Amino acid sequence: MLFALPFPPISPVLLELGPISIRWYGLAYVIGLIFGWWYIIRMVDKDRLWGGLKRPKATDIDDLLVWMTLGVVLGGRVGYILFYNFEAYRQNPWEILQIWHGGMSVHGGFIGTAIAQYLFARRRGLNTLSIFDLTAAAAPVGLFLGRLANFINGELYGRVTDVPWAFIFPNSDGLPRHPSQLYEAGLEGLLIFAVLTPLIWKGGILRKPGLAVGIFGLIYAAARILVETVREPDPQVGFLFGDFLTMGMLLSAVTALAATTLIVLALGGRTRRPEPSS
């Protein structure tokens, strides 16, 4: 018999107030966005981080938070529909609005927030890549909390394994599985934050627009591809080719290509353009 750790008895619902339920997953989004707002304000308030590069004012960040919230929610939902479950939603389109039933894509969230940030930067006359850098610096905390919430929900778990830290997840087939959500929390959240934080505060990478988001994207893509080797594919998608390539791997490979391009351009000074003073 395979060994497995007991799954912690934590309810996905943190608090119920009559018909209103506060779930860990929703709370992760809220805390992640609030932290992002606070952390970005700290960064834009420090002149030494920018080397004279134009950046948003602290008062702009309230509006940026609204744009980011809409981008991550709409993008995450649309991405999940298009990348992971299009046929089901095509047959039952009314379920598209039922976001409380789950169904969000991280890669879709990235695309949604990128569009929102681009529109925000255009309206404010800012370098879009500098906005990307700010949100990339704060995003790992939200990713960390979101993956912990996935673990509490007992969803997006890994493949069957005999490692001594395996768990039997609720509503699964009862077999010990990799806690892939915790792997992602550590790699996509803690690791990226640990790498970017000193580079921003000591290395001055915000002076090269696109470098921070490029580093974020490259580490995220590598981490996601690594974890996908032990993560159970979404049942409605499965493996794309043979028994190895998954949708998460494919989307992460595209992310890595875009991130590498940004890093090369930023290091070459091709992303920093003269900005008129405000």
N, C-alpha and C positions, 0 to 999 in steps of 0.2 A: 504494500500500500504506500502511495506517495505521501510525503510529509507536507503539511500546510499549516500556516499560522492561522489562529482564529481571527475572523474579520471583526474589526472593532464595531461595537453596537452603537453606531452613531446614525441617527435618523437624518435623511436628506432634508427634512423640514426642521429648521431651527426653531421656529415659533409659529403658532397658529392663533390668530385673533379673529374668531368667528369665521367668516368666509375667506379671510385673507391669510395666506400662508407665506411666511418668509423662509425661502430656501437658501441653503448654503451656496448654491450655484449663482443665484441672483445676487447674493451678498458679495460674492467674489468679484462680480462685475462692478458693483457700486464702490467697493473699497479700492479696487484697482484704478478706477477712474478718478476717485478723490485723491489717491496717492499721486497719480500722474499729474493732476492739476497742481498740487503742492510742490512736487519735485521740479516741474517745468518752471514754475515761478522762481524757485531758488536758482535755477540755471540762468534764466534770462536776466536776473538781477545782478549777476557777477560779470563786470566788464572784462576782467582778466581772462575769462574763458573764450572770448570772442575775437580779440585782436582787432577791434574796430569794425568787424563785420556787422551789418545791420541785422537786428533780430526783433522779434515781437516785444512789445512792452508787457509788463506784468498785467496791466489792465486788459490786454488782448486775450489772455489765457482763459478768462471766463467764457468768452465766446468760442475759443478753440475747444474747450471741454464739451460744449454742446455739439459742435460739428463732429468731434471724435466719437461721442456717444452714439449719434445717429449713424455714423459710418461703420462702427464696429458691430452694432446690432443688425442694421440692414445688410451690410456686407456679409456678416457671418451667416445670416439666414439665407440670403440668396445664394451664397457660395455652397452651402450645404445642399440646397435644392438642386443646383446645377451640377455639382461635382459628385454628389453621393446618392441622391434619391430622386432624380428627375422624373422617372416614370411614375412613381407612386404619387407625387404631387401633381403630375399632369392628369392623372385619373381622379384625384381628389383635391382640386385646387383650393377649396375652402380651408384645408388644413394648413395652408401656407401661413395664415395668420395665427395659428394656434402654437405660438412659440413656447408656451408653458409645457408642451409635450416634449420639448427638447428639439435638437437638430440645429447645431451651429457648427460652422467650419472656421478653423483658425485662419487658413489661407484666404477664405472669403472675407474674414474680418480684416486681414491685412489689406486686401484690395479695397474694401469699403472705406477704411480709414485713410488710405492713400488718396483716394478720390476726394474725400472730405477735406483733407489737409491741402491738397492742390487747389481746390476752390477757395479755401480760406486764405491761402497765401496770395492767390491772384487778387482777391478783393482787398488785401491789406498791402499789396506791393512788396511782398517779402520773397526771399529765396525759398522755393518749395523744399529743397533738400535740407535747408536748415530746420524747417518745421518737422520734416521726417526724422532728423537727428534727435530733436527734442523728445518726440514721442517714442522713438526707439530706445532712448535711455530709460524711460519710465515704464515701458511695456512689460519688461520681464517680471515685475512684481505682479501685475495682473495675470500673466501666464502662469506663474507659480501658484497663485491662489485658485485660478480656474482649474488647474490639474488636480489640486487637492480636493476641490469640490467634485471633480469627476470620480476620484477615488471614493469619497464619501457616498456618492450616488451608486457606486458599484457598476460603473459603465466604462466603456472604452478600455477594458482590461486586456491583459496579454494572453499569449498562447499557453497551452498546457506545458508544464515544466516540473522538474524534480528538484529545483533549487530550494535550499532550506528556508528562504524568505517568501515562498509562494503563498498565495491566499486562495481560499475558496470564496468566490464572490456571490453575493445574493442574486438570485434569479439567473444564475449561470447553470452549467451542466453538472456542477458539483465536483469538478476536477480542479486540482491546484493549478493556479495560473500566475504568470508574471504580473506584479503590480506595475504595469507599464505607465500608469498615470503618475506614480511617484518618480519613476525614471525621468519622465518628461518635466515634472515639477523641478527636479534638480538640475537637469541639463538646459531646458528652455528658459527656466526662471532664474535660479540661483547662480548658475554658471555664467550666463550672459550678463547678469547684473554685476557679478564680481569682476568680469573682464572690462565692461564698459565704464564702470564708475571711476577707477583710477585713470583710465585713458581720457576721460572727460575732465576730471578735476585736476589732474597732474600732467596729462599728456597733451592737452590743448587740441583735441581732435575736432572740437566744434568749429575751429577756424578753417577747417577743410570740409565744406558742405558735402554731405553724402557719405562721409567716411564712417560716422557712427552707425547710420542705418545699414550701410554695407556690411560692417562687421557683425551687427546684429543678425542680418539676414543670412550671412554665411554660416555663423555658428548655429543658428536655429535650424537651417536646412540640414547641416551635418548631424545635429542631435536628433532631429526628427527621423532622418533616414536610418540612423543607427537603431533607434527605438522601434521603428517599424519592422525590424527583423524579428522582434519578439512580441509585437503587438498583434492582437487578433484583428484581421481586416473587418471592416463593416460588412455584415452579412449580405446586404443588398447589393454590394459591389464585389466583394471577394478579391481574388487576385486578378490582376490585369493580364499577365502572361505567366504561364506555368504556375509555380507555387512560391514565387518570390516577390515580384514587383507588385506594389500596391499603389492606390491612388495617392496616398500620403507621400510616398517616395517620389512619384512623378511630379507632383506639385512642388515638392521640396527641391527637386533637381532644377526646375525652372527658377525657383527662388534663389538658389545658389548661383546660377548663371547671371541673373540680374544683379545680385549682391556683389559678385566679383567684378562685374563691369563698373559698378559705382565706386568700388574701392580703387580700381586702377585710375579712373578719371579723377577722383578726389585727390589721390596722392600725386597725380600729375598737375594739380592746380587748375584743372579745366572746369571745375564746378563753381569756383569762386569768381563772381563777376562784380564789377563795381556797382555799388548801390548808392542811390541818392540819399542824402541825409534827410531824416524826418523833420 
